């Protein structure tokens, strides 16, 4: 029987993390283009409901993509914690908790989509509302989902800054990858703060996020898959961490 070494196990986990990260890059735009955000027409409840009713199949496909993202995130977050733990157990834990917090926000946001769909379809328990009232409820639930994205951005930005710091300090990743991830995190934080402080700047802030996030969020998984993590270097760092006295 062939025994799998620690180096081989961590290298496999790193490749799996790279694959899952790239899946997020592919599935994320699909969920955005077909999901709840695409159905919302600001300040026009009737048009919003019409979009949901006419494109219900696409709406449900978008939410299905969101479910896939949540499931991928759960596994990916655990893998990233395992990979970065030798650098700093406490910071790796903080990065993991921030990303899991983001996943919880995503799940709550997904629930608003189901509520909007129920309101648009005129569920039986909404019989006391007229068509205009049901439309307003559907639009309100979609708007609530958009607000939750702001909270999502805060948590994801914090995660990326911490992850980038860990990658930069690791010794088994190129330091430039860590810097790029930290810049990406700063972009998400900027967008989230901007959503609160700068009314009407959504399109500019979205552009800023794209410019700042793509190099790190695309470069990191590609490096994991193409260059690949050196399991021996990771093990050396893990042994050094184990030998350090407890704080």
C-alpha positions in Angstrom: 0.0 0.0 0.0 1.3 3.4 -1.0 1.5 5.9 1.9 0.6 9.5 1.2 3.1 12.0 2.7 2.2 15.2 4.4 3.7 17.1 1.4 1.6 15.3 -1.1 -1.6 15.8 1.0 -1.0 19.6 1.3 -0.2 19.9 -2.4 -3.4 18.1 -3.3 -5.4 20.4 -1.0 -3.7 23.4 -2.6 -4.7 22.2 -6.1 -8.2 21.6 -4.9 -8.3 25.1 -3.5 -7.2 26.4 -6.9 -9.9 24.5 -8.7 -12.6 25.7 -6.3 -11.4 29.3 -6.5 -11.6 29.2 -10.3 -15.1 27.7 -10.1 -16.1 30.7 -8.0 -14.7 33.0 -10.7 -16.8 31.2 -13.3 -20.0 30.7 -11.4 -20.1 34.1 -9.7 -20.8 36.2 -12.8 -23.4 33.7 -13.9 -25.3 34.1 -10.6 -24.9 37.9 -10.8 -26.2 38.2 -14.4 -29.2 35.8 -14.0 -30.0 36.2 -10.3 -31.7 38.7 -8.1 -29.6 41.7 -8.9 -30.5 41.4 -12.6 -34.3 41.4 -11.8 -34.3 44.5 -9.7 -35.5 47.7 -11.3 -34.8 50.6 -8.8 -37.9 52.5 -7.8 -40.2 50.5 -10.0 -41.8 47.6 -8.1 -44.1 46.7 -11.1 -41.2 46.3 -13.5 -39.3 44.3 -10.9 -42.2 41.9 -10.5 -42.7 41.6 -14.2 -39.0 40.6 -14.6 -39.3 37.9 -11.9 -42.5 36.5 -13.4 -41.4 36.6 -17.0 -37.9 35.3 -16.3 -38.7 33.0 -13.3 -36.6 30.2 -14.9 -33.5 32.4 -15.1 -34.2 33.7 -11.6 -34.2 30.2 -10.2 -31.1 29.3 -12.1 -29.4 32.3 -10.7 -30.3 31.2 -7.1 -29.2 27.7 -7.9 -25.8 29.2 -8.9 -25.8 31.0 -5.5 -26.4 27.8 -3.7 -23.4 26.2 -5.6 -21.3 29.2 -4.6 -22.2 28.7 -0.9 -21.3 25.0 -1.0 -18.0 25.8 -2.7 -17.2 28.5 -0.2 -17.6 26.1 2.7 -15.0 23.7 1.4 -12.6 26.3 0.0 -12.5 28.2 3.3 -11.5 25.1 5.2 -8.8 24.4 2.6 -7.4 27.9 2.8 -7.2 27.7 6.6 -5.3 24.4 6.4 -2.8 25.8 3.9 -2.1 29.1 5.8 -2.3 27.8 9.4 1.5 27.3 9.7 2.1 31.0 9.1 -0.1 32.2 12.0 -2.8 30.1 13.6 -4.7 33.1 15.0 -4.7 35.1 11.8 -5.6 32.0 9.7 -8.5 31.5 12.1 -9.6 35.1 11.8 -9.5 34.9 8.0 -11.5 31.7 8.1 -14.2 33.1 10.4 -14.5 36.3 8.3 -15.1 34.1 5.2 -17.5 31.8 7.0 -19.3 35.0 8.2 -19.5 36.0 4.6 -21.1 32.6 3.7 -23.7 33.1 6.4 -24.6 36.5 5.0 -24.8 34.9 1.5 -27.3 32.3 2.8 -29.5 35.0 4.4 -29.3 37.0 1.2 -30.4 34.0 -0.8 -33.4 33.7 1.5 -34.5 37.1 0.4 -34.6 35.8 -3.1 -37.1 33.1 -2.2 -39.2 35.6 -0.4 -39.2 37.9 -3.4 -40.2 35.0 -5.6 -43.1 34.1 -3.3 -44.3 37.7 -3.2 -44.1 38.0 -7.0 -46.0 34.7 -7.5 -48.7 35.8 -5.0 -48.4 33.1 -2.4 -51.6 32.3 -0.6 -50.6 33.9 2.7 -50.3 37.2 0.8 -54.0 37.3 -0.1 -54.5 40.3 2.1 -52.2 42.3 -0.2 -53.3 43.7 -3.6 -51.1 43.4 -6.7 -49.3 46.6 -6.0 -48.6 45.6 -2.4 -47.2 42.2 -3.4 -45.0 43.9 -6.0 -43.7 46.3 -3.3 -42.9 43.4 -1.1 -41.0 41.6 -3.9 -39.0 44.7 -4.6 -38.3 45.3 -0.9 -36.9 41.7 -0.5 -34.7 42.2 -3.5 -33.5 45.5 -2.2 -32.8 43.9 1.2 -30.6 41.3 -0.6 -28.7 44.2 -2.2 -28.0 45.7 1.2 -26.7 42.4 2.5 -24.2 42.4 -0.4 -22.6 45.4 1.4 -22.1 43.3 4.5 -20.8 40.5 2.4 -18.2 42.9 0.9 -17.0 44.0 4.3 -16.4 40.4 5.5 -14.8 39.3 2.2 -12.6 42.3 2.1 -11.3 41.6 5.6 -10.8 38.0 4.6 -8.7 38.9 1.6 -6.5 41.4 3.5 -5.8 38.7 6.1 -5.3 36.0 3.5 -2.9 38.3 1.5 -0.9 39.0 4.7 -0.6 35.3 5.4 0.4 34.5 1.8 3.0 37.4 1.8 4.6 36.1 5.0 4.3 32.4 4.2 7.6 31.7 2.5 5.9 29.0 0.3 4.0 31.5 -1.8 5.4 34.4 -3.8 5.1 37.6 -1.7 3.6 39.5 -4.7 0.5 37.2 -4.6 -0.1 38.3 -1.0 0.2 41.9 -2.0 -2.3 41.5 -4.8 -4.8 39.7 -2.5 -4.5 42.5 0.0 -5.1 45.1 -2.7 -8.2 43.1 -3.8 -9.4 43.1 -0.2 -8.9 46.9 0.0 -11.1 47.2 -3.1 -14.0 45.3 -1.6 -13.7 47.3 1.6 -13.6 50.5 -0.4 -16.8 49.5 -2.3 -18.6 48.6 0.9 -17.8 51.8 2.7 -18.5 53.7 -0.5 -22.0 52.1 -0.7 -22.7 53.7 2.7 -21.0 57.1 2.2 -21.4 57.8 -1.5 -24.9 57.7 -2.9 -24.9 57.3 -6.6 -21.3 56.0 -6.9 -22.2 52.4 -7.4 -20.9 52.1 -11.0 -17.6 53.8 -10.2 -17.1 51.7 -7.1 -17.9 48.5 -9.0 -15.3 49.4 -11.6 -12.7 50.1 -8.9 -13.4 46.6 -7.4 -12.9 44.9 -10.8 -9.6 46.7 -11.4 -8.2 46.0 -7.9 -9.6 42.5 -7.4 -9.0 40.6 -10.7 -5.1 40.4 -10.5 -5.1 38.8 -7.0 -8.3 36.8 -7.2 -7.4 35.3 -10.6 -3.6 35.2 -10.0 -3.8 33.2 -6.8 -5.8 30.2 -8.0 -3.8 30.1 -11.3 -0.6 30.0 -9.3 -2.0 27.1 -7.2 -2.8 25.2 -10.4 0.1 26.1 -12.6 3.1 26.8 -10.4 1.8 24.8 -7.5 2.5 24.9 -3.8 5.8 23.3 -2.7 4.8 20.8 -0.1 8.3 20.5 1.3 8.5 24.3 1.9 5.1 24.2 3.6 6.1 21.3 5.8 9.3 23.2 6.8 7.2 26.2 7.8 4.8 23.9 9.7 7.6 22.3 11.7 9.0 25.8 12.5 5.6 26.9 13.8 5.3 23.8 15.9 8.7 24.4 17.5 7.8 28.0 18.4 6.9 28.5 22.1 3.2 29.1 22.8 2.4 32.8 23.3 
